[in-house]
Each structure stands twice: as structure tokens, then as C-alpha cells.
């Protein structure tokens, strides 16, 4: 069968050629190499432009891997990047929609089947293929790459990634306070369902907290859910970033990369003090959170993620670290003590519409209310005195 048909249906793999590696440079912090180890200059020029535009190193890394996937397809087809058309973009989209994602392979026999819903949390596990947002991100990366080279006078005359002129006009000068207009998607763009954030109910939160087996992990969870900090932000704090009397910590915000203060509950600071009393204070400038096994080193995101995985295996749940931030935002938005703009400030949301999503009623609360509704006695009918029973039956039925 034709190679393009095989790729479109996900029955032919894309060879793993080339790689994205970090460098000792700032512009760009990551570069893409081909199968021979040589730098792919058209891609690295694009990554350099992103870095010069003040994109974070992680953004450059993400775009680098997006371009690596695109070039792997072009190398397989024997197509030069300057001669790529919408047909190749459609081919990549079809492959992403139908091919299996190697990151979703079940390593352990007791791992949940991809795409199944956890009966305790109501969260579905990641599907076997590539997520719809991943496909849209891939299209955005490729589109930006060709826009950059078109500005430089290189590449094809027409960007191979379709765009929606209607969407550009509708969203170009929209105020973030205005509702998002309903416009058509560009061709090849995927329809992504807008699901409300999933927070942890109080009962399941108590179980998760009890599953933490050391002062470090209990302090982390308490500060996570009281500050709303992101995982990478919280794991990077030092002793100098803790304001004990002001009941707050200072984090490097993900979006602005500015040093910002976030509040912390007294219980969180108390548990942090217990943890530091046990292990001692780290060296100046070193992160507070340390590994418990092996040599002394900072606690990484992946190590903390493993802590959550062990707790999930014990409880039969599938909570993630980001669910802790969702839980903090949900509690603040629905506690009745803070206004929505105040919650937006604490969570550091750029758009208040993002914060308003936490006002949605959780499904678990609906179940509780429906249970009360179902168990309520059926209301009895009462009729004024003086009417004959036969007449009432004839008018209203028996």
C-alpha cells in the first residue's frame, strides 16, 4: 500500500531520527540535530528567534520537539522543508490522530488501560493516541516556523498550515473581559472539549493527605493547596523565599518569570517548620525541598510526581500534581470569603475568565443533592374541604 496512506491511518511509524539537545548558549538554549549529529540551521534559526523574543527555555524545547517530529516526517517522505505543502501537514495530522503514542504504553500489568475512567476520581486516564491539544500545538509550531521564514524571504510562498481569517479578525482586537466569540476553526484544527477543572473533594483529599508518609510530603501538599502555586514554582523555593511572619512565600512565576508573593496557610508553615527541624536547613541558595534517598540533592518534579503515583496506587485514584492547584483555586473561589478578582490575584491568572471556571458546580455535589432529592418523601395532595371524593377523582384522577 502507498506510504502516505499507511501514514495517514497510523499503520506506519515515523523513524526516530535526529534529536533535540540543550546547549550552553542562551540564544537558543536548545538546538535540533539531524541523524548525522549536525545542526538543522533552519530550525535553530527559528528557535533562536523565539529565545530573542523572550520565550522561556522550556518553550524553545517544546517547539524544538515539535519541529523534530515535522522534519522526521519530511525526511521519511524525501521532501525538502521549503517544498512542503498542506498535503504533508494533513498527513502529519492524520498520523497524530491515528498512531499510538509511545508515552502511553503500559509498563506495569496493573496499570489502567489508556482512556479508562477512574471510578473514584471521575478522571479519565490519558488515551492511547496523541491528545487533541498536542495536534493543535504541532500545527501552531509548524505554522510559526513557516511564518518566521516567510518574513525572512525563505520557504514556500503560502504557509502550508491552514489558518482561519475569520478567527483572526474576531480575536485580533478582543478585550479579555469580553466573551469569546464563536468562530469556525481553521482546517485541520481539532475540536477540544472545554472541561471544567477537576479539584479533589474534601473526603478524597483527607485520604490523599493521610497517604503521605513523611513531614516533607505532608508540608508540600498543605502548601500546594493553600497557596495555589504550580509544582515547578513551589519546588524551587529557598529558605530566603519563606516569609514566616508574613505567612507567604516568594516564587518565580511561570508566566512572567517575576518574583511574586503567594499566601500560605499557618498549617502549611507549621508543617514546613516540622520538616526543616527534622532534616535541617539547606545551604544558602539551595531549594528547601530535598530528596530523602541517596545523596543530598533538590527534590525534582519527577520525584514528587512519583510520590503522587505511589499514593494513587495505594488509594486507587489518579490525581496529578496540577490537581492540587485546581483544588486550591476551587476552595478559594467557592469558600465565600474571597471575591473572584482576589482569587485571580492569588492564582496569578492573566484572565479573570480562567478564574471564573472554578465557580462551576462539581459533579460530586450534584450527586449529593440528587440523593437528597430522591430520598425526599413524595408530597401529599390536599384539597379544600367540601368537595366530594368522586368529583376530585373525576377532575384530577385517582
N, C-alpha and C positions, 0 to 999 in steps of 0.2 A: 504494500500500500504506500501511497505517497507520503513522504516525510512530513509535510505540512499538515496533512490530515491526521497523522499519528500524533503530532504535537498538539493540535487543536483539541483532540479528545483525551489528552493526558496519558496516552499509551506509549509515549517515547520520552525518555528523560533528557534533560539538558545537561551536558557534561560539566563537571566541576573543574573548570579551567580558570586560572588566574586567582588572585586574592586581593583583599584589602588589608593594608598593614599601617600601623601607626609610625610616625616619623618623629624626629627631634625638631621639626620645623613648626612654626605657628601657622604659616600660610602655604599649604594646608596642613592640618595636623594628621590627616590620613591620606594615603595615596592608593591608587589601584594599579596592580601589576598584571601583565598578561601571563600566558602559560610559560614563557621563557624567563620570567622574572623582570622583564623590562617595564618601565613606567608607561602607562597609556596616557600620553600627554593631553589629548582632547578631554578626557575625563578629569584629569588632575587640574587642568586649567579651570574647569567648571567648579571643582571643589575649592580651588584657590580663591575664586571669585566669591563663593559662599563665605569662606573664612574672612575675607576682606570686608564683607557686608555684615560682620559681627554675628554670624551664626555660631552656635556653640560647637564644640568639638564633636559632641555626640550627634548633632545634626549632620555634620560633614561625614561622619562614619555611616550614618543611616543612608544618606544619599549615595555614598560610595558603594555600599552593598546593593542598592537599587540599580546603579549603573552597571555593576558587575553582572547581575542577572540579565540585564538587557544585552550586554556585549557577549555573554555566553551564548545567547540565542543567535545573535548575528554571526558569531564565529561558526556555530553549527550550520547555519544556512549559507555561509560563504558570502554574506552581504556586507559591504562597506557601510560604516555608520552614516556617511554623507548621502548614501543612496537608499536609506531606509524609508519606507512608506507606511501608510496607515495599515496596509496588509500585514506587515510584520508586527505592528502594535496590536492588531486584532489577534494575531497568532499568540503573542505573549499573554494577552488577556484570556483567551480560551484555555491556554495551558495552565494558568494560575487558577482558573475556575474548576478544572477537572483533575489536575495532578494531585497526588498525595504529598502532603507536607512532611519532610523527614523529621521535623521537630515534634511531630505528633505521634511518633512511633511509641508503642507501649513497651517499655523496658522491663517492667515487673509484671508478673502474671496477674497480680491483684489490682493493677491499675485500672481505673474506669475506662470503659470504651469511649472513644472520641465522640463528642456530641451528645452524650447522655446527660440527663438532668439529675442532680443530686437531690434526693428526696428530703434531706434535712435543711438544706440552704435554699433550694429552688434555683440555684445557679447551674447552668449547663457547662459542661467541660468543653474545651476547645475542640472544634471539628477536625476531621481527618485531613481536610484540604487547607488551602490558604484563605484567610479571613477576607471578607469583602473590603474592609478598610485597608488591608495590605495591597489589594489590587488597585484601589484608588490611589494609594500612596505611590505605587510603582508608576502609574500613569502621570502623576504630578512630577515625579523625579525626572522622567524622560522628557516631559514637556518643558520643564525648566532648563534641561540640558540643551535642547534644540533652540529654545528662545535665546539662551546665552550666546550660542554660536551664530545664530541669525543676526544678533546685534553686532557681532564681530565680522559679519560678512562671509561666514562659512556655513557649510551644511546645506541641506535641501532648501528650496525656496519656500515650501509650505511645511509648517510643523506637522510631523506625522501623527501627533496626538490630537484627536478632535477636541474642539472646545465649544462651549455654548455662548454665543454672542448675547443671547437674551439674559443669561445668568450674569454675565459680566456687566451689562447695563444695569440690571436690577440691584446688584450688590456693590457696585463700584463706589457709590456715594451714600450708602445707607448708614444712618446713625445706629450704633449698637443698642440704643434704647427703643428703636422701632422693631416691631415684629418682623421676622424673616419672611420675605415674600415667597410664595410658592412658584417656583420656576422649573422648567424642564431640565433634566440632566443632559450633559453632553453625551454623545455616543460613546459607548464602551464603559462609561462610568457605572458603577454598581449602586443599587439601591440599598442603603444601610439603614436598618431599623433603628429608631430612636427609643432605646430602652431607658427607663429611669435608673439612677444609680442604685446599687444593691448594698444596703447597710446591714449590719449584724444586729438582730433583735437582742433585747436585754438577756433573755434566758440563754441563748446560744453564746452571747458574749461572756456570761459568767462561766460557762463550760470551757470556753477557749482560754480565759484567764487562768482558770484552775489547772489547765493542762501545761502551763508554763512551769518549769521545774527549777528555776533559779531567779535570784534577785535581778539579774541583768534583763532577762526576758520579760519579767513582770513590770519592771520600770519602763522598758521600751513600749510595751502595749499601753500602759497607763498614759505615757506622754504622747504616744501616737493619737489616742482617742480624745485627749483633752486639748491638744494643740492643733490637730489637723495638718501637721507637717507631712510632707512627702518622705518616702523612705530614704532616698539619697540625701535629702536635706538634713534629716534628723541624725542619720548615721555619721555625718561629717562634723558634728559639733564638738568643740573642745571645752575644757573647764572654763576658759575665759568667755565662752559664749553663754554661760549659765548665769543669770541674774537671780540669785537666791531670794533677795529681799523683794525684788520687783515681780517675782513669780512669772518669769518669762525666760525664753531662750532666744538666741540670735542664730538665724540660719541664712545660708546663701540661697536665695530664691531661684527656683528653676527657670522662670521666665525672664526676669530682669537681671538675674545674677547679682542682685544687690543684697547687702546685709540687712535683713529685716527682722523685727522682733515679733515673736508669736507667744501668746499666753500659754501657761502650763498650770494645771491644777495643783493644789497643795499635796494631794496624794501622789501625783507624779514626781514632784520634787522630793517627797519623803522616800519614795522607793529608790530614786536615783541616789539619795544620800546613803541608804542602806547598801546599795551596790558598791559605791565608792568606799565605804567603810570596810567592805569585805575584801576588795581587790586592791585598794589604794588608788591614789590619783595618778593618771598617766603623766608622762613628761610634757613639758610646756609645748603647746602647738600640736600635740598628738590628739586624735579623736578620743572621746570619752569611752566609747563602747569598744571592748576588746574581745578577742577570741578566747575561748575557755580551754581549748586543747592545742597542744603543740607549742611552738614558740609564741611569744607575745607579739601580737600584730593587731591592726584595726579590724573590727568586725565589718565584713563586706556585705553588700546587698544580697549576694547569692547565699552566704552563710545564714543570714537572717531569714531568707526565703526557705532555706532548709529547715529552720526551726518551725516555721508555719506548716511545712509539709509533714513533719513528724506529728504535730498536733492534729492536723487534719486526718492523718491515718489513724490516730487514736480515737477521734471523735466521729469519724465517718462523714466529715464535711469537706468543703473545697474552698475555704476562704483564702484570699490573697492579701498581700500587704496593703494594696491600694484600697481594699475594702475597709481598712481601719480609718483611712482619710474620709471615705464616704460616711462611715459611722459617725465620725466627729461632726461633719457638716450636717448630717440629718438631726443629730441631737441638738445642735445649736439652733438650727432653723425651726425646729418644732418644740423647743423647750418652753417657749412663751416668755423668755427673759431678754432675748436679743432681737433687734429688728433685722430685716433682711440686708440692708446696707452694712450693718455691723458685722453680720456673718460674712458678707462678701469681703470686708476688710481683713478679717481674721484669716479666712481661707485664701486670700490674695487672688481672687478671681478677677480677670480683666473685665468680664461682662456679668452684669447682675442677672442676666437670663440663665447663666450657668448655675448661679446660686439658687435661683427660684426652682430649679428642677428637684431640689431636695424637699420641697413642700408637698410633693406627691405622696399620697397615702400608700403605705406598704401593703402588699397582698396579705401578709400575716395579720394585719389589723382588720382587714376586711373579713377574713375568716373568723376572727373572734366575734365581730359584730354580727355576722351571719349566723353563727352558732347561737348567740343570744336571741336573734330573730326567730330561728327555727324552734327553739325551746320555749318561746313565749306561748301562753295558752291562747286558744282561738277566742276572739272577742264574742261575747254573748249578745244576741239581738234583744232589744227591749222595745216594746210598742206601748203607746198610751192606753190607759185603761178605757174600757167601754166598747172596744171593738170585739166582735165575735171572732173566735178562733178560725171558723170556716172562711170568713171574709179575708182575714190576714193570709191564710193559706192560698186562697184563690188569687190574691193580688201579688204576694211576694214569693209564693212557692213554699213547699214543705221542706 
